[in-house]
Amino acid sequence: MTRKFNFCAGPAVLPEAVLERASSEMLDWHATGMSFMEMSHRSSEVVGTVEAAEASLRRLLGISDEFAVLFLQGGASTQFAAVPLNLAAKGGALTYTNTGQWSRKAMAEGKRYGEVIEIASATTDAPRAIPPQDAWISVEGAAYLHTTPNETIDGIEFHWVPQSDAPLVADMSSTILSRPISVDDYDVIYAGAQKNIGPAGLTLVIVRRELFGRALASCPAMLNWETMDKGASMYNTPPTYSIYLAGLVFAWLEEQGGLVAMAKANQKKAAALYSAIDSSDFYGNPVAMADRSWMNVPFTLADSELDKVFLAQAEEAGMLNLKGHRSVGGMRASIYNAMPMAGVEALVAFMQDFESQHG
Ligand SMILES: Cc1ncc(COP(=O)(O)O)c(C=O)c1O
């Protein structure tokens, strides 16, 4: 077996130890004579596993009982609609920061449910930056403020938490679990699982229970956070196997030393890659230093004619999925929790070697 370095933005690399464990338990889970994915979601085994996954996540992120933890389906994109559907009943504008493509997708969905106001936008020319909060438009009585703490395509990240009188909503799909955060600073956090949590098919929502009661009457039961909380994420059949795998990832994170250890490792990986980009005129990154993503590092070659050669040679050298998003081109290295430092070191060495051949 040869595992390569997978820099995919998502579905992304998972910890090898987790895959090995899942593989060893695939046919006969804990001597039950069944695979976990064959078990009733009402069985004590599955309920116990979901509860253990939730408890582990609560420990990792320090989530208090004021918050519900929901394991849902439909991806982060479904939450683009669920956010207004759950929060807009009391009126008020739906406010958004626009820091990149995922912000804009969230906003487009919000427009179906109310008046959307874009209160801040990242600059579009390099160096791309998030404006400071004192430059944002202030809106009285907003239903919520939606932010995208890490823009997976654009490689732009908030390294600070905005202050907000309105409930603060964060699409943390590509940054969750990359470092410690204070969940209390937010009101709603949601994330597609397929980056730092586990396999695609699972969506995590962490919501302050105080916000229940603000859902539009038209909110479908399947998107209603209060309904899902009452049903302990089992209102319908949940993605049991994905939750089991996420639980293994959470346990792995705890074994690694939790999110403090992750932050240290992630910062080191990001610093090594940005330093390789910045120390050469051959490579470029369009994001202002203060707003650069730890998880998704887009970069360009001075001569874009070489992009294809770069990608082909990288693949030959065992580094996969470095192509930038189709809307922006260039390259993107996603270096989530499960990407080892060795993967980043291999990429940096390859980049230096490629430059010496083509620079
Ligand atoms: C920041 C962000 N938000 C939302 C999405 C959409 O997630 P999903 O495909 O789970 O709907 C993605 C996917 O990559 C993302 O990176």
The ligand as a MOL file (V3000), in Angstrom:
LIG
                    3D

  0  0  0     0  0            999 V3000
M  V30 BEGIN CTAB
M  V30 COUNTS 16 16 0 0 0
M  V30 BEGIN ATOM
M  V30 1 C -16.3290 27.3520 3.6120 0
M  V30 2 C -17.2510 26.4020 2.9120 0
M  V30 3 N -18.5680 26.5540 3.0490 0
M  V30 4 C -19.4350 25.7200 2.4420 0
M  V30 5 C -19.0010 24.6880 1.6600 0
M  V30 6 C -19.9990 23.7720 1.0120 0
M  V30 7 O -19.9820 22.5860 1.6940 0
M  V30 8 P -20.8640 21.3220 1.2550 0
M  V30 9 O -20.2600 20.8110 0.0020 0
M  V30 10 O -20.7210 20.4290 2.4340 0
M  V30 11 O -22.2670 21.7960 1.0600 0
M  V30 12 C -17.6370 24.4760 1.4990 0
M  V30 13 C -17.1390 23.3470 0.6560 0
M  V30 14 O -16.0010 23.1910 0.3700 0
M  V30 15 C -16.7420 25.3530 2.1300 0
M  V30 16 O -15.4290 25.1840 1.9910 0
M  V30 END ATOM
M  V30 BEGIN BOND
M  V30 1 1 1 2
M  V30 2 1 2 3
M  V30 3 2 2 15
M  V30 4 2 3 4
M  V30 5 1 4 5
M  V30 6 1 5 6
M  V30 7 2 5 12
M  V30 8 1 6 7
M  V30 9 1 7 8
M  V30 10 2 8 9
M  V30 11 1 8 10
M  V30 12 1 8 11
M  V30 13 1 12 13
M  V30 14 1 12 15
M  V30 15 2 13 14
M  V30 16 1 15 16
M  V30 END BOND
M  V30 END CTAB
M  END
